[in-house]
Amino acid sequence: MLLALTAVAALAGCEMYRPASPDAIAAARYVSPEPPSVTLMSMVNKGSGRSAHVGLLINASEQVLFDPAGTFTHPALPRKGDVHYGMTPRYVDYYERYHARFDYFVEAQKVPVSAAAAEQILANAKAHGKSLKMTCAIDAAAVLKPAPPFGDVPSSFFPEALREYFAAMPGVETHYVRESDVGKNRAWELADGAGF
């Protein structure tokens, strides 16, 4: 029985999708004019005040989203593993609004890093592959840990541990996205007409 439950839990993390081609990834490439940074995107439960999921917006030689074990997708964003390419400010906004709702808000904690550190984190995210469900925090920490200033990042299954860690980092900039919809996250996309 235990083995069967373990297998079901493991398979629950095996989402079926087709990785984007190198050409699609290259075509979507977005280079931000902002300095190198890593932003922890936390989906915070309003009732408990604790983070339930995290992703990393990595601004290096290109800006990508590492969303381990996440449900986010957009037809215009190529994806390979848990990395979403072409994360322009508009798609970052879409990602935030995709998650913000009546019972969750999004907290974005942006930390400046060196160009070398940003590149290392980007390479780590690309090499990571697909994450199993409920491993977002531990996989995000694994991508961060080899690069300064994240050498002491906690390796935890609890997203709140990462949120607290980023809150204490020097130079962190925090912003919030709050919405009151009831799980109608596609409505914002449809209102745009062409859906980006």
C-alpha positions in Angstrom: 0.0 0.0 0.0 2.8 2.4 0.9 4.6 1.7 -2.3 1.5 2.3 -4.3 0.9 5.6 -2.6 4.5 6.6 -3.2 4.2 5.8 -6.9 1.0 7.8 -7.2 2.6 10.8 -5.5 5.6 10.6 -7.8 3.5 10.3 -10.9 1.4 13.3 -9.8 4.5 15.4 -10.4 5.0 14.1 -14.0 3.0 16.5 -16.0 2.9 15.7 -19.7 4.2 18.4 -21.9 6.4 18.9 -25.0 9.6 20.8 -24.3 10.1 23.8 -26.5 12.5 23.6 -29.4 15.8 25.5 -29.3 14.5 27.8 -32.1 11.4 28.7 -30.1 13.5 29.4 -27.0 15.9 31.6 -29.0 13.0 33.5 -30.6 11.4 34.3 -27.3 14.6 35.5 -25.6 14.1 38.7 -23.6 17.0 40.8 -22.3 15.9 43.1 -19.5 17.5 46.6 -19.3 17.5 46.3 -15.5 20.6 45.2 -13.5 21.0 41.5 -12.7 18.7 40.2 -10.0 16.8 37.3 -8.6 13.2 37.7 -7.5 11.4 35.3 -5.2 7.8 35.1 -6.2 5.7 33.8 -3.3 2.1 32.9 -3.4 0.9 33.7 0.2 -2.2 32.4 1.8 -4.2 35.3 3.2 -5.6 33.2 6.1 -2.3 31.7 7.3 0.0 34.5 6.2 2.4 31.8 4.9 3.7 31.1 1.5 2.3 28.1 -0.3 4.3 28.1 -3.5 7.4 29.9 -4.9 9.0 30.6 -8.2 12.2 32.5 -9.2 12.4 35.3 -11.7 16.0 35.3 -12.9 17.3 38.4 -14.6 20.7 37.4 -16.1 21.8 37.6 -19.8 18.1 36.8 -20.4 15.1 37.0 -18.1 13.4 33.7 -17.4 11.0 32.2 -14.8 12.0 29.1 -12.9 8.6 27.8 -11.6 9.4 24.4 -10.0 6.3 22.1 -9.6 4.1 25.1 -10.7 0.9 25.1 -12.7 1.6 28.3 -14.7 1.6 28.1 -18.4 1.1 30.5 -21.4 0.9 29.4 -25.0 3.3 32.3 -26.1 6.0 31.3 -23.6 8.3 28.5 -24.5 9.1 26.1 -21.7 11.7 23.5 -21.1 11.8 21.7 -17.8 10.5 24.2 -15.3 12.0 27.2 -17.1 9.7 29.6 -18.9 11.5 31.8 -21.5 10.7 35.3 -22.8 9.6 36.7 -19.4 9.0 40.3 -20.4 7.5 42.7 -17.8 4.0 42.0 -19.3 4.4 38.2 -18.8 5.7 38.7 -15.3 2.5 40.7 -14.6 0.5 37.9 -16.1 2.3 35.3 -13.9 1.5 37.4 -10.8 -2.1 37.9 -11.8 -2.4 34.2 -12.6 -1.8 33.4 -9.0 -3.3 36.4 -7.1 -7.0 35.8 -6.1 -9.3 36.3 -3.1 -7.5 33.9 -0.8 -3.9 34.4 -2.0 -1.7 37.4 -2.8 1.7 37.4 -4.5 4.8 38.8 -2.8 7.8 39.5 -5.1 11.1 40.0 -3.3 13.8 41.2 -5.6 17.5 40.9 -4.6 20.3 42.4 -6.7 23.1 40.0 -7.6 26.3 40.1 -9.6 26.2 39.3 -13.3 28.3 36.2 -12.6 25.9 35.0 -9.9 22.9 35.6 -12.1 24.4 33.6 -14.9 25.2 30.7 -12.5 21.6 30.7 -11.2 20.3 30.8 -14.8 22.5 27.8 -15.8 21.4 25.9 -12.6 17.7 26.5 -13.5 18.2 25.3 -17.1 20.0 22.2 -16.0 17.5 21.3 -13.3 14.8 19.7 -15.4 11.3 19.0 -14.1 10.4 19.1 -10.5 8.0 16.7 -8.6 5.0 18.2 -7.0 5.4 19.9 -3.6 9.2 20.4 -4.1 9.1 24.0 -5.3 11.0 25.4 -2.2 13.7 22.8 -2.0 14.3 22.9 -5.8 14.4 26.7 -5.8 16.9 26.6 -3.0 19.0 24.0 -4.9 19.2 26.3 -7.9 20.2 29.3 -5.7 22.6 27.7 -3.2 25.8 27.4 -5.4 25.7 31.2 -6.2 26.6 34.1 -3.9 24.9 35.6 -1.9 22.7 32.5 -1.5 25.3 30.1 0.0 23.3 29.8 3.3 19.8 29.6 1.7 17.7 27.1 3.8 16.9 23.8 2.1 13.3 23.2 3.1 10.1 21.8 1.7 8.3 24.8 3.2 8.1 27.8 0.8 7.8 30.1 3.8 11.4 29.4 4.8 12.6 30.9 1.5 10.2 33.9 1.9 11.7 34.7 5.3 15.2 34.2 4.0 14.7 36.7 1.2 13.0 39.2 3.5 16.3 39.4 5.5 18.6 39.9 2.5 20.4 43.2 2.0 18.9 45.4 -0.6 15.7 43.4 -1.0 12.8 45.3 -2.8 9.3 44.0 -2.2 6.1 44.5 -4.0 2.7 42.9 -3.8 -0.1 41.9 -6.2 -3.6 41.5 -4.7 -6.8 40.6 -6.5 -10.3 39.6 -5.4 -11.4 37.1 -8.1 -12.5 33.6 -7.1 -10.3 31.4 -9.2 -11.0 33.2 -12.5 -7.4 33.7 -13.4 -8.0 33.3 -17.1 -10.4 36.3 -17.2 -7.5 38.8 -17.1 -5.9 37.1 -20.2 -9.2 37.0 -22.1 -9.8 40.6 -21.4 -6.7 41.4 -23.4 -8.3 40.2 -26.6 -5.5 38.5 -28.4 -4.2 36.9 -25.1 -0.8 38.6 -25.7 
